[in-house]
């Protein structure tokens, strides 16, 4: 039996280049968008937007990886990754945002930080005062070449 590169229950939903869809996609596995979607994507898995892909609406996923265009509110449980050709206009709600050089983002990002304490965190016990780490002056005594 020929292996197809997928293991077990993995499933991929593909919106191919040149296909336009208005509506809602609800799946458990991976969604790859190389066409145009105006609507919503809901999955616990991964959403991949290819270079030719365009999503307008809402994305809710475990992970979002884009090299295409997104004009949407994006919520990811794990991370949002924008590759160098990606453009995202909208809101991002995710604990981790990764952007390659060249990716473009306009909008709001929320990584779950509500506040911080006014107390400065203490350094580990082995780190002493900065003044003890200042360079010491070194004096070079020249030796006579004839000795």
ChimeraX attribute file (.defattr): number of C-alpha atoms within 10 A of each C-alpha:
attribute: neighborCount
match mode: 1-to-1
recipient: residues
	/A:1	3
	/A:2	4
	/A:3	6
	/A:4	6
	/A:5	7
	/A:6	9
	/A:7	8
	/A:8	6
	/A:9	7
	/A:10	11
	/A:11	14
	/A:12	16
	/A:13	15
	/A:14	14
	/A:15	18
	/A:16	15
	/A:17	15
	/A:18	10
	/A:19	13
	/A:20	13
	/A:21	13
	/A:22	12
	/A:23	10
	/A:24	15
	/A:25	15
	/A:26	13
	/A:27	16
	/A:28	15
	/A:29	18
	/A:30	20
	/A:31	24
	/A:32	18
	/A:33	23
	/A:34	23
	/A:35	21
	/A:36	21
	/A:37	22
	/A:38	17
	/A:39	16
	/A:40	18
	/A:41	21
	/A:42	20
	/A:43	19
	/A:44	17
	/A:45	22
	/A:46	23
	/A:47	26
	/A:48	20
	/A:49	26
	/A:50	21
	/A:51	19
	/A:52	17
	/A:53	24
	/A:54	24
	/A:55	23
	/A:56	19
	/A:57	18
	/A:58	20
	/A:59	25
	/A:60	21
	/A:61	26
	/A:62	20
	/A:63	23
	/A:64	25
	/A:65	19
	/A:66	26
	/A:67	23
	/A:68	24
	/A:69	22
	/A:70	23
	/A:71	19
	/A:72	21
	/A:73	19
	/A:74	23
	/A:75	22
	/A:76	23
	/A:77	16
	/A:78	17
	/A:79	21
	/A:80	25
	/A:81	18
	/A:82	25
	/A:83	21
	/A:84	16
	/A:85	17
	/A:86	25
	/A:87	21
	/A:88	23
	/A:89	17
	/A:90	18
	/A:91	18
	/A:92	24
	/A:93	20
	/A:94	21
	/A:95	16
	/A:96	16
	/A:97	17
	/A:98	11
	/A:99	16
	/A:100	13
	/A:101	10
	/A:102	12
	/A:103	18
	/A:104	16
	/A:105	17
	/A:106	12
	/A:107	12
	/A:108	11
	/A:109	15
	/A:110	14
	/A:111	12
	/A:112	10
	/A:113	7
	/A:114	6
	/A:115	6
	/A:116	7
	/A:117	6
	/A:118	6
	/A:119	6
	/A:120	7
	/A:121	7
	/A:122	7
	/A:123	8
	/A:124	7
	/A:125	6
	/A:126	6
	/A:127	10
	/A:128	10
	/A:129	8
	/A:130	7
	/A:131	7
	/A:132	9
	/A:133	9
	/A:134	8
	/A:135	7
	/A:136	7
	/A:137	6
	/A:138	6
	/A:139	6
	/A:140	6
	/A:141	6
	/A:142	6
	/A:143	7
	/A:144	6
	/A:145	5
	/A:146	4
	/A:147	4
